[in-house]
Amino acid sequence: VRLQVQNVEKPLYRGTFHCFQSIIKQESAFGLYKGIGSPMMGLTFINALVFGVQGNTLRALGKDTPLNQFLAGSAAGAIQCVICCPMELAKTRMQLQGTGEYKQKTKNYKNSLDCLIKIYQKEGLRGINRGMVSTFIRETPSFGFYFLTYDCMTRYLGCEAEDSYVIPKLLFSGGMSGIVSWLSTYPMDVIKSRLQADGVGGVTQYKGILDCVRKSYHEEGWRVFTRGLTSTLLRAFPVNAATFATVTVFLMYMKSEDNLPECEPGPVIHQPSSL
């Protein structure tokens, strides 16, 4: 977020690692965890919603085909925007608060919930849902590629329950799915961050998505749409590797428990490589 929205005329950070070092130096290690309350409150519901909608949509579509995997993932991505957008708005505002200050002199928000309450009091529901359209445009195809990539990777690697290397394979598949999903719509993430950060300090720059795209490109060129990509990909692999592997192993375990005949000495899991 810091890299995506920084002023090109007076940049604070030269890149991902310089940003990392600067935050620790100027704001202490706690500066790296600004805005953590918002994801901790929202991610549980988002993941439950995403995997629930994706699984049920795939069953409703009938056939487990690559197209249906993409459509089911896209449906899940679109629906979770209702939670994702306000969550990321609070996260963005909290992460930008006190930039470069070791001890925050200007603390507008106490925490993520306080941030959302104050935005609502000042701007109403429209303020809480700032960046909703850009979030929808980003999340819908992104989650389609997310689930499609995971399905293709697990099939290609032969991820079966009886495989002794199933966990590393699931972790790798999940990590690659995260990278592909972010690469597919990353420029829109930059626009979303800029729109949600717009207005901080009382200055509004952008009228909407197209205006933000036009002004950003005019002032900084095409590279502006790759700002912060390195840090995003460094985060995406381990986060999504853990998420997908955990969900898949849990589903496999639950299926083995459901299908375990009484008095049978051990579970026999017959799990297709697709969620």
Disulfide bonds with the S-S distance in Angstrom:
none
